[in-house]
Each structure stands twice: as structure tokens, then as C-alpha cells.
């Protein structure tokens, strides 16, 4: 806990939204949150929900019969000023500890993520030759005081002149746009937030990762003892019951450790050259099954890279890599790409329906469906049963990511009804589709030129079950 001298006599508790009901005033307490715009709080790119920190805030407020409001600031210094003036109760996300000038008691919440500052550059320029190259020109910084502090700290370590550490505070998108246009040499950004944007800026690469470890936390005012107690209890519970880890996996668990620029280039090239031929078939399948068309595109790309002649060593064939038995059951010619799309999408929907007895939320049910499509419903049921034997619920994809690989080993698969399976491949399969769908959705949201075909695909398909479900919380 950070205890600062209280010289500002602000005795305001939470703001109340007042309403006149039944001859008296009643109201709902409102938690006031100050923070700059960022992808962790306000999710723009992801199809998987409203945003990691928004879901955390929603969960806390629902549990405590409150609502919350976001006070958008340009940087973290402004966020702390809102707290100092009594206009905000909390600062959340990546930031340094409260400044000494705050003069208000603040609680430092638990760490819920770690990150590092990364130096990025446009690949048309040179990266870092010698360490002091970083300081030869101004470095663009995101709206975070810890980035400037990290750069100055690095300059001191290297005994370099920090005179070039100057930059206006920027949010991630204008910073990346500036670098993408080759109008700056370097920028210093939060590694975790950059990972969400990097697939859409293939010219920008990482030059250097700084050693300093940074932390994501919530900081809240102690003006309200009730609020302080509720927040402490919330963080204790959410970390102990595994819901924080599941929420983190929902938004970030599919991101690769390192962005493969060639993979993204190949995805975009394939969509440009091959997607138009199958656009109508995908629209028809999406409308018939209610499946998000971007999910269908991601599955087809993962299965065959849109190669109608694709054939695997296990005997599956076609755009959606259907087995002979499944094709016969569905009554389709798996070698016909249009029938493959129709049959494969129908099979996905059937698998989804078969999971109705597991008590899964919609999003998790689709992830289980993808695992079932890849490895068969029998092996999925084996993994669910194993998760329960190991003390889990059998209803979380995060559990499956740990349990499925165990079915590679005899000590686990010997008691499984369907025996051995390569569980590592199952997890990789699902995570890749999650990643591809994230990229496809982001391209549409950002209205990139290469997304024109995807945009028209989504518009023509209409609302889908999975898109509608993307706003649902995992809680």
C-alpha cells in the first residue's frame, strides 16, 4: 500500500447517479475510472469481447451493484490529476506509482500482467547498430510516463546522452501510423499492447527489448473504506478462482510469442488471390449455419490455405479437410470445394450442437467445437473427462490447453476411451484459428484495403451467432 500525506481535504466518496423514485431519492454508486485510451481497456481489434479491463470492471461493478464511468485522459499524468482533484476514484492499467504530489492515500492493487518496453522501427530503416543509436534522434513514446522513464534509465546504464528523449504523448495508433509512414526512426512502446497491433503493421519490427519489467495494476483512492474493502475482496477472489487467468486467455492467449511476418503476408496474399472464388459459398454457409464468416475463413485457411486439392497424410482432403466417413455422412463430395464448404460448415454446426450437455458458455463451446473438428468428438470427451479427474471443471478452454497435451502420454491415455491423440496439435490448431480470426476481424475494423473482400463478406452474411456471442463475458 502506498501512503501519501493527506493535505487535500477531499472527503468525497463515490459519485451517485440520483433518481427520484417512490417519493424519495435513490441511486446507483458510480466508480469513476481515469485512464488514457488503450487496447486493453477499450477493445477495438478483437472479436472476442469488449476489452479485458472493461470486463474486469463490469464484473466488479456487477458484484457490488454499481456502474462505472471512464474518464478519458491524454496520458497517465492527467489520470492522476483527475484523482487528485477528486474527480476520479481509480487509475488502471500500465502506469508508475502515484506521484509524490498526489497527496491522497492510494491502494496499489495486485499485479495482473507484466510487460517490457520494446523499441520498434520501420524495416526500411536500420535497426540498432550500437546501443547509443537509440538516442541519436527523437524517440516516439506512447502516453505512458514509464516509457520515458525507461528510456532515460537505459541512457544512464549505457552512459549515452539522453538529450533525444523527447516526444509528444501519443496513443498507439497515431504512433504506429507515423512509424509506418517512415516519418520517425524509433518508437518505444509497451510490448503487450504492441503485440495486439503488430499483425496490422507488417513494416514495423522490434529492434530491442529493454530489460525493465513493467506491471499492470489498478490503483484506487482510499477515500471510501467500503470501496477499498470491496476491491481487495474482488482481486483476492478473481485470482483464487481462476477467472482472471481465463479472462486473460480469452483476450491474449492465442497471440504468438513472436509475430511471423511471412505468415501474415501469406495469409493476406491467399485472401487476395483465392477468397473471391469462394465468397458466395462462404456467405451461403454462414447464413445457413449462423457461423461467423470470418471464423469459416480462418478454418479454411488453417485447414488447406484455400487449396482445393489439399490432401493430408491422414487421408483428409479438400478445402475443409474432411474425412471419407464424414463426407459420406454429410452426403458431400469433399473434393468439390463448394461442397466442402457447405459440408464442413454444417459439420461444425453439428459438433457445436452435440456439446450442449457440457454447460459451456457460447464462446468456449465454439473453441471446444474446433478441437472436436480437428481431433474428433471422442478425443474431446476424453480430454474433458481427464480435466475433471485432475480436479478441473472440464468447461474451460484454458484447462483444455493443459489437459489435451497429456493425452500424448500413456499414463493419461491408457484410461481414455479413445486412447492416444496428439494433444499438442489440437491446441496449436485451435490457437491458430483464434489468431487468424483476430487478424481478419482487425483488418475489417481498421478498414484496410486488403480487407475489402472480407468486409463485403461480413456485410453480406448478416449477423452471426458467434459475432453476437462475442460480447458475452466468460464469467
C-alpha positions as CSV (number, residue, x, y, z in Angstrom):
1,X,0.0,0.0,0.0
2,X,1.3,3.5,-0.8
3,X,0.5,6.0,1.9
4,X,0.9,9.7,1.0
5,X,0.4,12.8,3.1
6,X,-3.2,14.0,3.1
7,X,-3.2,17.8,2.8
8,X,-6.1,17.9,0.4
9,X,-9.3,17.7,2.4
10,X,-11.4,15.8,-0.1
11,X,-14.0,13.7,1.7
12,X,-15.9,12.6,-1.4
13,X,-17.0,9.0,-1.5
14,X,-18.3,7.6,-4.8
15,X,-20.4,9.6,-7.1
16,X,-24.1,8.7,-7.1
17,X,-26.5,8.9,-10.0
18,X,-29.6,10.2,-8.3
19,X,-33.1,9.3,-9.4
20,X,-36.5,10.2,-7.8
21,X,-38.5,7.0,-7.1
22,X,-41.4,6.5,-4.8
23,X,-41.2,9.9,-3.2
24,X,-37.5,9.7,-2.4
25,X,-34.1,9.8,-4.0
26,X,-32.4,6.6,-4.8
27,X,-29.3,6.0,-6.9
28,X,-26.5,3.7,-8.1
29,X,-23.0,4.3,-7.0
30,X,-20.7,5.1,-9.9
31,X,-17.0,4.1,-9.9
32,X,-15.0,6.8,-11.8
33,X,-12.0,5.3,-13.7
34,X,-9.3,7.5,-15.2
35,X,-7.0,6.2,-17.9
36,X,-5.8,7.0,-21.4
37,X,-7.3,5.1,-24.4
38,X,-5.7,1.8,-25.0
39,X,-6.5,-1.6,-26.4
40,X,-6.6,-3.4,-23.0
41,X,-9.3,-1.2,-21.7
42,X,-11.3,-0.4,-24.8
43,X,-11.1,-3.2,-27.3
44,X,-11.2,-2.2,-30.9
45,X,-9.5,-5.0,-32.7
46,X,-10.7,-8.2,-31.0
47,X,-13.8,-10.1,-31.9
48,X,-13.7,-11.8,-28.5
49,X,-15.3,-9.2,-26.3
50,X,-15.5,-5.6,-25.1
51,X,-12.0,-5.4,-23.7
52,X,-10.0,-7.2,-20.9
53,X,-10.1,-4.4,-18.4
54,X,-13.7,-3.4,-19.3
55,X,-14.8,-7.0,-18.4
56,X,-12.9,-6.8,-15.1
57,X,-14.7,-3.5,-14.3
58,X,-18.0,-4.9,-15.4
59,X,-17.5,-8.0,-13.2
60,X,-16.5,-5.9,-10.2
61,X,-19.4,-3.5,-10.6
62,X,-22.0,-6.2,-11.2
63,X,-20.8,-8.0,-8.0
64,X,-21.1,-4.8,-6.0
65,X,-24.3,-3.4,-7.6
66,X,-22.5,-0.4,-9.1
67,X,-21.7,1.0,-12.5
68,X,-18.6,2.7,-13.8
69,X,-17.7,5.6,-16.0
70,X,-14.5,6.1,-17.9
71,X,-12.7,9.5,-17.7
72,X,-10.5,9.5,-20.8
73,X,-7.2,11.3,-20.4
74,X,-4.4,12.0,-22.8
75,X,-1.7,10.4,-20.5
76,X,-1.2,9.0,-17.1
77,X,-0.2,12.3,-15.5
78,X,-3.7,13.6,-16.4
79,X,-5.3,10.5,-15.0
80,X,-3.5,11.1,-11.6
81,X,-4.6,14.7,-11.7
82,X,-8.2,13.6,-12.0
83,X,-7.8,11.6,-8.8
84,X,-6.0,14.4,-7.0
85,X,-8.9,16.8,-7.8
86,X,-11.5,14.3,-6.6
87,X,-13.0,13.7,-10.0
88,X,-11.8,10.0,-10.3
89,X,-11.6,7.1,-7.8
90,X,-9.2,4.9,-9.7
91,X,-6.4,4.8,-12.3
92,X,-6.0,1.4,-14.1
93,X,-3.5,-0.3,-16.4
94,X,0.1,0.4,-17.0
95,X,1.5,3.3,-15.1
96,X,4.0,4.2,-12.5
97,X,3.2,4.5,-8.8
98,X,1.2,7.6,-7.7
99,X,3.3,10.8,-8.0
100,X,4.5,12.4,-4.8
101,X,2.3,15.5,-5.5
102,X,-0.9,13.4,-5.3
103,X,-1.3,14.0,-1.5
104,X,-4.0,11.3,-1.3
105,X,-3.9,7.8,0.2
106,X,-3.9,5.2,-2.6
107,X,-4.0,1.4,-2.6
108,X,-1.8,-0.4,-5.1
109,X,-3.7,-3.4,-6.4
110,X,-2.1,-6.7,-7.3
111,X,-0.1,-7.2,-10.5
112,X,-2.2,-8.8,-13.2
113,X,0.2,-8.7,-16.0
114,X,3.9,-8.0,-16.7
115,X,5.4,-6.3,-19.8
116,X,8.6,-4.7,-21.1
117,X,9.3,-1.6,-23.2
118,X,10.2,-2.5,-26.7
119,X,12.0,-0.3,-29.3
120,X,10.3,-0.6,-32.7
121,X,11.3,0.7,-36.1
122,X,10.2,0.7,-39.8
123,X,12.0,-2.0,-41.6
124,X,13.0,0.4,-44.4
125,X,15.5,1.8,-41.9
126,X,18.3,0.3,-39.9
127,X,17.7,-1.1,-36.5
128,X,20.0,-0.7,-33.6
129,X,23.7,-1.0,-34.6
130,X,25.3,0.2,-31.4
131,X,23.3,0.8,-28.2
132,X,23.6,4.6,-28.3
133,X,21.9,4.7,-31.7
134,X,18.7,4.8,-29.8
135,X,19.4,8.3,-28.6
136,X,20.6,9.9,-31.8
137,X,17.1,11.0,-32.8
138,X,13.8,11.7,-31.0
139,X,12.0,8.6,-30.0
140,X,8.2,8.5,-30.2
141,X,6.5,7.4,-26.9
142,X,3.1,6.2,-26.1
143,X,1.1,8.0,-23.4
144,X,2.9,6.5,-20.5
145,X,5.3,8.1,-18.2
146,X,7.0,4.8,-17.5
147,X,8.2,4.7,-21.2
148,X,10.0,8.0,-20.9
149,X,11.5,6.8,-17.5
150,X,12.6,3.5,-19.1
151,X,14.4,5.3,-21.9
152,X,16.2,7.7,-19.6
153,X,17.2,4.8,-17.3
154,X,18.6,2.9,-20.3
155,X,20.6,6.0,-21.3
156,X,22.1,6.2,-17.9
157,X,23.0,2.5,-18.0
158,X,24.7,2.9,-21.4
159,X,26.3,6.2,-20.5
160,X,24.7,7.7,-23.5
161,X,23.3,11.2,-23.8
162,X,19.5,11.2,-23.2
163,X,19.1,14.6,-25.0
164,X,17.0,13.0,-27.7
165,X,14.4,11.5,-25.3
166,X,11.7,13.9,-26.4
167,X,8.3,13.2,-27.8
168,X,4.6,14.2,-27.5
169,X,2.4,11.6,-25.8
170,X,0.6,9.5,-28.3
171,X,-1.9,6.7,-28.3
172,X,-0.8,3.5,-30.1
173,X,-2.4,4.1,-33.5
174,X,-1.1,7.5,-34.4
175,X,2.3,6.4,-33.2
176,X,2.3,3.3,-35.4
177,X,0.9,5.2,-38.3
178,X,3.8,7.7,-38.0
179,X,6.3,4.9,-37.9
180,X,4.6,3.0,-40.7
181,X,4.9,6.1,-43.0
182,X,8.6,6.1,-42.2
183,X,8.4,9.6,-40.5
184,X,10.3,8.5,-37.5
185,X,13.2,6.1,-36.8
186,X,12.2,4.6,-33.5
187,X,9.3,4.4,-31.0
188,X,9.2,2.9,-27.6
189,X,6.0,1.0,-26.7
190,X,4.6,-1.5,-24.3
191,X,5.4,-4.9,-25.6
192,X,2.0,-6.5,-24.7
193,X,-0.1,-3.7,-26.3
194,X,2.2,-3.7,-29.3
195,X,1.6,-7.4,-29.8
196,X,-2.1,-6.7,-30.4
197,X,-1.3,-4.2,-33.2
198,X,1.7,-5.7,-34.8
199,X,-0.2,-8.1,-37.2
200,X,-1.6,-5.0,-38.9
201,X,1.7,-3.2,-39.3
202,X,3.9,-5.6,-41.2
203,X,6.6,-3.0,-41.9
204,X,7.2,-2.4,-38.2
205,X,9.6,-4.7,-36.3
206,X,11.2,-4.9,-32.9
207,X,14.7,-3.6,-32.7
208,X,15.4,-4.1,-29.0
209,X,13.6,-5.1,-25.8
210,X,14.6,-3.2,-22.7
211,X,15.4,-5.0,-19.5
212,X,13.0,-3.1,-17.3
213,X,9.9,-5.1,-16.2
214,X,6.7,-3.1,-16.0
215,X,3.5,-4.0,-14.2
216,X,-0.2,-3.7,-14.9
217,X,-2.2,-2.8,-11.8
218,X,-5.3,-0.9,-10.5
219,X,-4.7,2.0,-8.2
220,X,-7.6,3.2,-6.2
221,X,-8.3,6.0,-3.7
222,X,-8.9,5.2,-0.1
223,X,-11.4,7.9,0.3
224,X,-14.1,5.2,0.6
225,X,-13.4,2.4,3.0
226,X,-16.3,0.4,1.5
227,X,-14.8,0.7,-2.0
228,X,-11.3,-0.2,-0.7
229,X,-12.6,-3.3,1.1
230,X,-14.7,-4.4,-2.0
231,X,-11.8,-4.1,-4.4
232,X,-9.4,-6.1,-2.1
233,X,-12.0,-8.8,-1.9
234,X,-12.6,-8.8,-5.6
235,X,-9.0,-9.2,-6.5
236,X,-8.5,-12.0,-3.9
237,X,-11.5,-13.9,-5.3
238,X,-10.8,-13.5,-9.0
239,X,-7.2,-14.6,-8.7
240,X,-8.1,-17.6,-6.5
241,X,-11.0,-18.9,-8.6
242,X,-9.0,-18.9,-11.9
243,X,-11.4,-16.4,-13.6
244,X,-8.6,-13.8,-14.1
245,X,-6.5,-16.4,-15.9
246,X,-9.4,-17.4,-18.1
247,X,-10.2,-13.9,-19.0
248,X,-6.5,-13.2,-19.8
249,X,-6.5,-16.3,-22.1
250,X,-9.7,-15.1,-23.8
251,X,-8.2,-11.9,-25.0
252,X,-4.5,-12.7,-25.3
253,X,-3.9,-16.5,-25.0
254,X,-3.8,-17.0,-28.8
255,X,-1.1,-14.4,-29.5
256,X,2.2,-16.0,-30.6
257,X,5.4,-15.2,-28.7
258,X,6.8,-13.6,-31.9
259,X,4.9,-12.3,-34.9
260,X,5.7,-14.2,-38.1
261,X,5.6,-11.5,-40.8
262,X,5.8,-14.1,-43.6
263,X,2.8,-15.9,-42.2
264,X,0.7,-12.8,-42.2
265,X,1.9,-11.9,-45.6
266,X,0.9,-15.3,-46.9
267,X,-2.5,-15.0,-45.2
268,X,-3.2,-11.7,-46.9
269,X,-1.9,-12.9,-50.3
270,X,-4.1,-16.0,-50.1
271,X,-7.2,-14.0,-49.2
272,X,-6.5,-11.6,-52.1
273,X,-5.9,-14.4,-54.7
274,X,-8.3,-17.2,-53.6
275,X,-11.1,-15.9,-51.3
276,X,-13.1,-14.2,-54.1
277,X,-13.8,-17.5,-55.8
278,X,-15.4,-18.9,-52.7
279,X,-17.1,-15.7,-51.4
280,X,-20.6,-16.7,-52.3
281,X,-20.2,-20.2,-50.9
282,X,-19.0,-18.9,-47.6
283,X,-21.8,-16.3,-47.4
284,X,-24.3,-19.1,-48.0
285,X,-22.8,-21.4,-45.4
286,X,-22.6,-18.6,-42.8
287,X,-26.3,-17.7,-43.3
288,X,-27.4,-21.3,-43.2
289,X,-25.4,-22.2,-40.1
290,X,-25.2,-18.9,-38.2
291,X,-21.4,-19.2,-38.0
292,X,-19.3,-16.1,-38.2
293,X,-18.0,-15.9,-41.8
294,X,-14.6,-14.8,-40.6
295,X,-14.4,-17.9,-38.5
296,X,-15.2,-20.0,-41.6
297,X,-12.4,-18.2,-43.5
298,X,-10.0,-18.8,-40.6
299,X,-10.8,-22.5,-40.5
300,X,-10.4,-22.9,-44.3
301,X,-7.1,-21.1,-44.2
302,X,-5.8,-23.3,-41.3
303,X,-7.1,-26.5,-43.0
304,X,-5.9,-26.0,-46.5
305,X,-4.8,-22.4,-47.2
306,X,-7.7,-22.4,-49.7
307,X,-6.1,-25.1,-51.8
308,X,-9.0,-27.3,-53.1
309,X,-6.5,-30.1,-53.9
310,X,-5.1,-30.2,-50.4
311,X,-4.5,-33.7,-49.0
312,X,-3.0,-34.7,-45.7
313,X,-1.1,-37.9,-44.7
314,X,-4.1,-39.0,-42.7
315,X,-6.4,-39.1,-45.7
316,X,-8.5,-35.9,-45.2
317,X,-9.0,-33.9,-48.4
318,X,-10.3,-30.6,-49.8
319,X,-10.7,-27.1,-48.6
320,X,-12.0,-28.1,-45.2
321,X,-10.0,-31.3,-44.9
322,X,-13.0,-33.7,-44.5
323,X,-12.5,-37.4,-43.9
324,X,-14.1,-40.0,-46.2
325,X,-16.5,-41.2,-43.5
326,X,-17.6,-37.6,-42.6
327,X,-18.1,-36.7,-46.3
328,X,-20.3,-39.8,-46.7
329,X,-22.3,-39.0,-43.6
330,X,-22.8,-35.4,-44.8
331,X,-23.6,-36.5,-48.3
332,X,-21.0,-34.2,-50.0
333,X,-18.1,-34.6,-52.4
334,X,-15.2,-33.5,-50.3
335,X,-13.1,-32.9,-53.5
336,X,-15.6,-30.3,-54.7
337,X,-14.6,-27.0,-52.9
338,X,-18.1,-25.7,-52.8
339,X,-19.5,-28.9,-51.3
340,X,-16.6,-29.0,-48.9
341,X,-17.5,-25.5,-47.6
342,X,-21.2,-26.5,-47.3
343,X,-20.4,-29.8,-45.7
344,X,-17.6,-28.6,-43.4
345,X,-19.7,-25.7,-42.0
346,X,-22.6,-28.0,-41.4
347,X,-20.3,-30.4,-39.6
348,X,-19.0,-27.6,-37.4
349,X,-22.6,-26.7,-36.5
350,X,-23.5,-30.3,-35.7
351,X,-20.4,-30.6,-33.5
352,X,-21.4,-27.4,-31.7
353,X,-24.9,-28.8,-31.1
354,X,-23.5,-32.1,-29.7
355,X,-21.7,-30.1,-26.9
356,X,-25.0,-28.8,-25.4
357,X,-24.7,-31.1,-22.4
358,X,-21.4,-29.7,-21.2
359,X,-22.7,-26.4,-19.8
360,X,-20.3,-24.2,-21.7
361,X,-20.7,-20.5,-22.5
362,X,-21.1,-19.8,-26.2
363,X,-17.5,-18.7,-26.9
364,X,-15.9,-21.7,-25.0
365,X,-18.3,-24.0,-26.7
366,X,-17.0,-22.9,-30.1
367,X,-13.4,-23.5,-29.1
368,X,-14.3,-27.0,-28.0
369,X,-16.1,-27.4,-31.3
370,X,-12.9,-26.5,-33.2
371,X,-11.0,-29.0,-31.1
372,X,-13.6,-31.6,-31.9
373,X,-13.5,-30.8,-35.6
374,X,-9.7,-31.3,-35.6
375,X,-9.4,-34.4,-33.5
376,X,-12.9,-35.9,-33.3
377,X,-15.6,-35.6,-30.6
378,X,-14.4,-38.8,-28.9
379,X,-10.9,-37.3,-28.0
380,X,-12.5,-34.1,-26.9
381,X,-14.7,-36.0,-24.5
382,X,-11.6,-37.8,-23.2
383,X,-9.9,-34.5,-22.6
384,X,-13.0,-33.2,-20.7
385,X,-13.1,-36.4,-18.6
386,X,-9.4,-36.1,-17.8
387,X,-9.7,-32.4,-16.8
388,X,-12.4,-33.4,-14.3
389,X,-10.2,-36.3,-12.9
390,X,-7.4,-33.8,-12.4
391,X,-9.6,-31.5,-10.4
392,X,-10.8,-29.1,-13.1
393,X,-14.3,-28.3,-14.3
394,X,-13.9,-29.6,-17.9
395,X,-15.6,-26.4,-19.0
396,X,-12.7,-24.0,-19.7
397,X,-10.5,-23.8,-22.8
398,X,-7.6,-22.8,-20.6
399,X,-7.9,-26.2,-18.9
400,X,-8.0,-28.0,-22.3
401,X,-4.8,-26.3,-23.3
402,X,-3.1,-28.0,-20.4
403,X,-5.0,-31.3,-20.5
404,X,-5.1,-32.1,-24.2
405,X,-1.2,-32.5,-24.4
406,X,-1.3,-35.0,-21.6
407,X,-3.1,-37.4,-23.9
408,X,0.2,-37.8,-25.7
409,X,1.4,-39.8,-22.8
410,X,0.5,-43.4,-21.9
411,X,-0.1,-42.7,-18.2
412,X,-3.0,-40.5,-19.2
413,X,-4.3,-42.0,-22.5
414,X,-4.3,-45.6,-21.2
415,X,-7.6,-44.9,-19.3
416,X,-9.1,-42.8,-22.0
417,X,-11.9,-44.3,-24.0
418,X,-10.4,-43.3,-27.4
419,X,-6.8,-43.7,-26.4
420,X,-3.8,-41.8,-27.7
421,X,-4.1,-38.5,-29.5
422,X,-1.6,-35.7,-30.3
423,X,-3.0,-33.1,-28.0
424,X,-0.3,-30.6,-28.7
425,X,-1.5,-30.4,-32.3
426,X,-5.1,-29.9,-31.1
427,X,-4.1,-26.9,-29.0
428,X,-2.0,-25.4,-31.8
429,X,-4.8,-25.9,-34.3
430,X,-7.4,-24.0,-32.1
431,X,-5.0,-21.2,-31.2
432,X,-4.0,-20.6,-34.8
433,X,-7.7,-20.3,-35.8
434,X,-8.2,-17.9,-32.9
435,X,-5.3,-15.8,-34.1
436,X,-6.3,-15.8,-37.8
437,X,-9.8,-14.7,-36.8
438,X,-8.4,-12.0,-34.7
439,X,-6.4,-10.7,-37.6
440,X,-9.3,-10.9,-40.1
441,X,-11.6,-9.1,-37.7
442,X,-9.0,-6.4,-37.1
443,X,-8.4,-5.9,-40.8
444,X,-12.2,-5.3,-41.2
445,X,-12.4,-2.9,-38.2
446,X,-9.4,-0.9,-39.4
447,X,-10.9,-0.8,-43.0
448,X,-7.6,-1.8,-44.5
449,X,-7.5,-2.0,-48.4
450,X,-6.7,-5.7,-48.2
451,X,-9.9,-6.3,-46.2
452,X,-12.4,-5.2,-48.9
453,X,-13.3,-8.7,-49.7
454,X,-13.7,-9.6,-46.0
455,X,-15.8,-6.5,-45.3
456,X,-18.2,-7.4,-48.1
457,X,-18.3,-11.0,-46.9
458,X,-19.3,-9.9,-43.4
459,X,-21.8,-7.4,-44.7
460,X,-23.5,-9.9,-47.0
461,X,-23.6,-12.7,-44.4
462,X,-25.6,-10.7,-41.8
463,X,-25.3,-11.1,-38.0
464,X,-24.0,-14.5,-36.9
465,X,-24.3,-16.4,-33.7
466,X,-20.6,-16.2,-32.9
467,X,-20.4,-12.4,-33.5
468,X,-23.4,-11.9,-31.3
469,X,-21.8,-14.0,-28.6
470,X,-18.5,-12.1,-28.8
471,X,-19.8,-9.5,-26.3
472,X,-20.6,-12.1,-23.7
473,X,-18.4,-12.3,-20.6
474,X,-16.7,-15.6,-19.6
475,X,-18.0,-15.1,-16.1
